[in-house]
C-alpha cells in the first residue's frame, strides 16, 4: 500500500505458540476459583539471533482446594533497530501484545462444563512487570 512503507514498526511479530496449557481439577464439587487463590505472572526474554527474540509470558493460578492452572505462551519477535528503543519495545510492547492471547487461552481452558470460566481483567502490563528488567 502506498504511503505506509515508512510507517512500519521496528518490532515485528513472526509467530505465537502455546508452550504450556494445563488444568488440574482437585475438587469436583467446587466450580469456582475463590479470591484466596494464588496468581502469578512470569515473563522471559531470550535472544535467538541478531534480531530475533523469543518472549515467553505465563500465568499460573494455584487454588489448592479447587484447581491448578498454567498457561504459557511464546511470541517470536524481530526487532529491526539495534538501539535503546528496540530494547524498550522488547521489554514492554511484546508482553502487551502477548497478554490478550494469554487471557483468551485461560478463558477457553476453563470454559468447561461444571466450572465457572476464569476471565483475567484488563491490566496495566507495564505496571505488572515494573522493576523486573
Backbone as a ProteinNet text record, in pm:
[ID]
protein_1_A
[PRIMARY]
XXXXXXXXXXXXXXXXXXXXXXXXXXXXXXXXXXXXXXXXXXXXXXXXXXXXXXXXXXXXXXXXXXXXXXXXXXXXXXXXXXXXXXXXXXXXXXXXXXXXXXXXXXXXXXXXXXXXXXXXXXXXXXXXXXXXX
[TERTIARY]
83.5	0	87.8	46.1	121.6	108.5	218.2	215.8	244.2	246.4	272.6	408.6	484.3	613.3	703.3	704.5	790.8	726.9	607.5	535.2	543.7	617.5	630.7	699.1	648.7	704.4	842.3	924.4	1055.2	1042.6	926.2	900.9	801	840.5	754.8	729.6	603.4	567	571.6	650.6	660.5	562.7	552	454.9	434.7	322.4	288.4	260.3	313.6	288.3	244.7	169	135	243.8	309	413.4	360.5	269.5	215	71.3	-14.2	-156.5	-202.1	-226.1	-264.8	-373.6	-461.2	-571.1	-584.9	-560.5	-575	-681.9	-790	-901	-875	-888.1	-861.4	-990.9	-1094.4	-1220.4	-1334.5	-1400.6	-1510.7	-1637.6	-1643.6	-1762.4	-1762.5	-1644.4	-1634.5	-1621.9	-1685.7	-1685.7	-1631.2	-1578.2	-1530.9	-1403.4	-1310.4	-1186.7	-1218.2	-1172.8	-1202.8	-1099.4	-1128.7	-1042	-909.9	-899.2	-775.7	-674.9	-709.3	-619.5	-495.6	-383.4	-257.9	-248.6	-215	-195.1	-58.2	17.1	148.7	166.6	245.6	274.6	424.8	463.4	605.4	631.2	754	797	944.2	983.3	1122.8	1156.3	1275.8	1323	1450.4	1451.2	1569.5	1600.9	1727.2	1769.6	1801.6	1739.1	1758.7	1873	1870.8	1980.4	1992.2	2060.9	2091.1	1967.3	1857.6	1739.1	1613.4	1623.1	1506.4	1510	1396.3	1383.7	1259.8	1272.7	1159.7	1118.1	991.6	937.1	831.9	849.6	758.3	684.5	552.3	468.2	379.4	364	282.2	198.4	93.8	11.1	-10	0.9	-19.6	-117.2	-225	-324.1	-323.7	-299.1	-296.4	-408.9	-512.1	-624.3	-626.1	-561.2	-537.1	-660.4	-775.5	-893.8	-984	-945.1	-1028.7	-949.9	-842.5	-767.2	-633.7	-550.6	-425.4	-427.6	-393.7	-399.3	-268.1	-219.7	-99.3	-115.2	-90.3	-91.6	37.5	116.2	239.5	241.6	266.5	273.4	402.5	450.7	572.4	545.7	603.9	598.4	739.3	754	883.5	877.4	962.7	960.6	1093.7	1084.2	1203.7	1209.2	1325	1346.5	1448.1	1410.3	1494.1	1594	1574	1666.8	1746.1	1874.6	1959.2	1986.2	1891.6	1902	1826.4	1829.2	1754.2	1604.3	1560	1417.3	1380.4	1465.4	1439.2	1429.4	1519.2	1516.4	1390.5	1353.7	1232.5	1108.6	1103.6	991.9	985.1	1101.7	1106.1	1057.4	1093.1	1059.2	914.7	853.9	718	613.5	634.7	532.1	506.8	611.2	592.2	501.1	520.2	436.2	292.4	276.5	142.1	75.2	151.5	96.7	53.2	132.4	102.1	-8.7	-24	-115.6	-260.8	-316.5	-453.9	-468.7	-364.1	-367.7	-368.4	-292.6	-291.5	-431.7	-489.5	-624.5	-724.4	-718.4	-810.2	-791.9	-667.7	-641.7	-687.3	-667.3	-710.6	-862.7	-932.6	-1079	-1125.9	-1065.5	-1102.4	-1075	-962.1	-923.9	-1021.5	-1072.9	-1163	-1310.8	-1339.3	-1478.3	-1520.7	-1535.7	-1576.5	-1703.4	-1775.9	-1897.5	-1867.4	-1949	-1935.2	-1828.5	-1779.5	-1676.5	-1701.6	-1684.9	-1700	-1572.3	-1587.5	-1472.2	-1391.6	-1261.7	-1172.4	-1144.7	-1175.6	-1152.8	-1064.5	-940.5	-849.5	-894.6	-888.8	-925	-817	-853.2	-754.3	-662.1	-531.6	-434.7	-332.8	-270	-156.7	-34.4	2.7	110.9	244	268.9	394.8	404.8	295.3	295.7	310.3	248.9	255.3	399.4	477.5	615.1	717.5	673.9	764.5	878.6	996.7	1113.2	1175.4	1128	1182.8	1289.6	1314.3	1409.4	1548.5
-118.2	0	124.3	220	344.2	424	483.6	573	508.6	375.5	313.3	244.3	250	183.6	232.8	361.1	419.7	420.3	368.4	368.3	232.6	142.4	8.7	13.1	-65.7	-70.6	-135.3	-94.3	-156	-295.4	-326.3	-454.4	-533.8	-653.2	-738	-871.2	-909.6	-1038.7	-1142.7	-1248.2	-1353.7	-1467.1	-1511.4	-1615.4	-1621.8	-1682.4	-1705.8	-1854.9	-1913	-2054.5	-2073	-2178.6	-2218.6	-2315.1	-2283.7	-2371	-2464.5	-2415.6	-2497.1	-2456.7	-2556.2	-2534.1	-2648.1	-2618.3	-2726.7	-2682.9	-2776.7	-2756.5	-2885.5	-2876.2	-2992.7	-2961.9	-3032.8	-3014	-3096.3	-3035	-3100.4	-3143.1	-3061.2	-3086.3	-3079.1	-3190.3	-3193.9	-3127.6	-3100.7	-3038.4	-2886.6	-2828.4	-2682.9	-2644.8	-2533.1	-2492.4	-2352	-2292	-2154.2	-2135.8	-2061.8	-2027	-1914.9	-1929.3	-1826.8	-1714.7	-1610.6	-1492.5	-1517	-1626.5	-1658.7	-1733.4	-1758.7	-1830.6	-1747.7	-1817.2	-1750.6	-1738.4	-1619.6	-1599	-1534.7	-1589.2	-1532.7	-1520.6	-1422	-1395.5	-1405.6	-1447.1	-1457.4	-1408.8	-1363.6	-1328	-1360.3	-1391.5	-1424.3	-1378.2	-1326.1	-1277	-1351.1	-1414.9	-1487.1	-1441.8	-1410.3	-1371.7	-1497.3	-1510.9	-1626.9	-1601.2	-1487	-1446.2	-1294.6	-1235.1	-1092	-1003.7	-1038.1	-952.3	-1027.4	-1158.1	-1237.9	-1270.6	-1246.1	-1270	-1354.7	-1439.7	-1518.9	-1459.8	-1418	-1362.1	-1459.5	-1506.3	-1602.5	-1535.3	-1550.2	-1492.2	-1602.4	-1603.9	-1707.5	-1657.2	-1731.2	-1708.3	-1842.6	-1843.8	-1966.3	-1934.3	-2009.9	-1993.3	-2119.2	-2101.5	-2212.8	-2194	-2271.9	-2271.8	-2409.6	-2422.3	-2552.4	-2639.8	-2580.2	-2662	-2673.7	-2613.9	-2621	-2676.3	-2606.3	-2647.8	-2576.2	-2622.6	-2556.5	-2534.8	-2415.5	-2379.1	-2312.2	-2347.6	-2282.8	-2260.9	-2138.2	-2103.2	-2027.8	-2079.2	-2014	-2006.9	-1886.5	-1865.8	-1792.9	-1816	-1750	-1681.4	-1565.9	-1492.5	-1473.6	-1485.5	-1464.9	-1330	-1239.9	-1102.5	-1067.5	-991.9	-942	-791.4	-744.8	-602.4	-555.4	-458.8	-411.6	-304.7	-246.7	-143.4	-195.1	-164	-202.8	-77.5	-48.4	73.9	57	162.1	160.2	149.4	206.8	198.3	53.8	-18.1	-158.6	-241.8	-218.6	-292.5	-258	-133.4	-90.5	-157.1	-165.4	-233.2	-379.5	-444	-585	-605.8	-516.1	-533.6	-497.6	-410.7	-366.2	-407.7	-371.5	-394.6	-542.4	-622.8	-764.8	-832.4	-800.1	-858.9	-809.6	-682.5	-628.1	-692.1	-728.9	-796.4	-938.4	-1008	-1147.8	-1162.5	-1065.4	-1082.4	-1110.4	-1046.9	-1082.3	-1228.7	-1285.1	-1426.3	-1515.6	-1476.5	-1549.2	-1545	-1426.7	-1411	-1500.1	-1499.9	-1578.9	-1728.4	-1775.3	-1917.8	-1961.4	-1876.3	-1907.4	-1921.7	-1833.5	-1841	-1965.1	-1994.8	-2115.3	-2242.3	-2245.3	-2362.6	-2389	-2283	-2300	-2299.5	-2289.5	-2292.8	-2436.2	-2510.1	-2649.2	-2669.5	-2774.6	-2798.9	-2812.2	-2748.4	-2759.5	-2672.6	-2573.6	-2485.4	-2343.4	-2246.1	-2105.6	-2058.1	-1999	-1950.7	-1848.5	-1855.4	-1756.6	-1652	-1527.9	-1418	-1316.2	-1308.1	-1208.9	-1070.1	-974.4	-837.2	-777.4	-673.9	-598.6	-532.9	-543.7	-494.3	-403.3	-321.6	-240.6	-332.4	-385.6	-483.9	-423.9	-299.2	-236.2	-223.9	-191.8	-182.8	-320.9	-422.5	-558.5	-609.6	-578.6	-626.9	-516.1	-407.4	-296.2	-341.5	-301.1	-330.5	-466.5	-540.9	-674.6	-675.1	-564.5	-562.3	-587.8
0	0	0	-75.5	-84.2	45	84.7	199.3	333.3	339.2	468.7	474.7	366.5	364.4	476.6	503.2	605.6	743.7	757.2	884.6	955	898.2	953.4	1089.3	1182.9	1317.9	1318.1	1413.2	1430.6	1489.5	1544.5	1609	1525	1484.6	1401.9	1472.7	1483.9	1541.2	1430.6	1449.9	1349.1	1375.9	1502.8	1535.3	1685.5	1723	1862.7	1878.3	1986.6	2012.8	2158.4	2183.3	2319.1	2365.1	2475.7	2528.5	2636.3	2718.6	2827.3	2850.9	2857.8	2880.9	2969.8	3098.5	3188	3285	3313.1	3407.2	3486.5	3615.7	3702	3804.8	3793.8	3887.1	4011.8	4127.5	4254.6	4323.3	4310.4	4379	4277.7	4255	4158	4208.4	4336.3	4394.6	4378.3	4366.7	4354.6	4208.7	4174.5	4034.3	4012.5	4117	4104.4	4185.5	4127.4	4196.6	4293.6	4417.5	4517.8	4517.2	4592.2	4596	4668.1	4740.3	4811.4	4724.1	4601.7	4511.5	4482.4	4467.5	4433.1	4281.7	4235.4	4092.1	4072.6	3977.8	3949.5	3798.6	3761.1	3621	3600.3	3481.5	3450.4	3308.7	3287	3151.1	3139.6	3017.9	2991.5	2850.7	2834.6	2705.5	2668.8	2551.1	2502.2	2360.8	2337.9	2204.2	2124.9	2007.9	1920.7	1822.9	1757.7	1670.8	1678	1583.2	1590	1608.6	1543.3	1552.5	1596.6	1622.5	1660	1809.1	1874.8	2018	2045.8	2145.8	2193.5	2328	2336.6	2459.1	2510	2633.2	2693.3	2808.5	2807.8	2912.4	2967	3099.5	3159.7	3275.2	3304	3422.5	3489.5	3622.1	3698.3	3811.2	3817.7	3923.7	4007.7	4136.4	4229.5	4329.8	4313.5	4407.1	4470.5	4583.3	4645.7	4661.2	4684.8	4707.1	4584.3	4470.8	4350.4	4230.6	4191.5	4073.2	4065.2	3975.3	3938.5	3787.9	3747	3605.2	3566.7	3448.3	3396.2	3246.3	3203.8	3061.6	3032.3	2937.7	2896.8	2744.7	2695	2550.6	2516.9	2396	2349.7	2216.8	2202.8	2077.8	2025.6	1895.5	1831.7	1760.3	1805.4	1757	1692.7	1583.7	1517.1	1540.8	1584	1606.5	1504.5	1424.3	1315.2	1356.8	1474.3	1518.8	1637.5	1636.9	1748.8	1831.1	1920.6	1998.9	2130	2208.7	2334.6	2307	2196.6	2161	2131.7	2060.8	2031.6	2157.6	2252.4	2379.2	2458	2457.7	2526.9	2466.9	2334.5	2268.1	2309.7	2318.6	2357.6	2500.5	2589.1	2730.1	2763	2685.9	2719.7	2616.6	2493	2390.5	2363.1	2366.4	2334.9	2437.4	2564.2	2668.9	2653	2621.8	2600	2478.6	2378.6	2260.2	2296.1	2376.4	2410.7	2514.9	2603.1	2715	2675.4	2574.3	2535.1	2492.2	2433.7	2395.6	2519.9	2621.3	2748.6	2810.6	2815	2872.3	2799.3	2667.9	2586.9	2611.9	2612.8	2635.5	2774	2873.4	3008.9	3015.2	2950.4	2948.6	2873.5	2759.9	2685.2	2765	2832.5	2911.3	3025.7	3085.3	3199.8	3160.5	3032.9	2986	2960.8	3066	3056	3138.3	3110.8	3187.9	3336.7	3418	3561.9	3623.1	3548.8	3602.6	3554.1	3643.2	3605.8	3536.6	3421.3	3344.1	3422.4	3403.8	3462.6	3355.6	3387.7	3294.7	3364.7	3322.3	3379.1	3337.3	3427	3387.7	3298.1	3227.3	3150.9	3253	3230	3328	3262.6	3344.8	3301.9	3306.3	3193.5	3184.9	3228.9	3191.7	3231.1	3382.3	3448.9	3595.1	3658.2	3596	3649.1	3656.6	3554.8	3549.3	3580.1	3637.8	3667.7	3757.7	3724.8	3807	3782.1	3681.9	3655.6	3547	3482	3370.6	3419.5
[MASK]
+++++++++++++++++++++++++++++++++++++++++++++++++++++++++++++++++++++++++++++++++++++++++++++++++++++++++++++++++++++++++++++++++++++

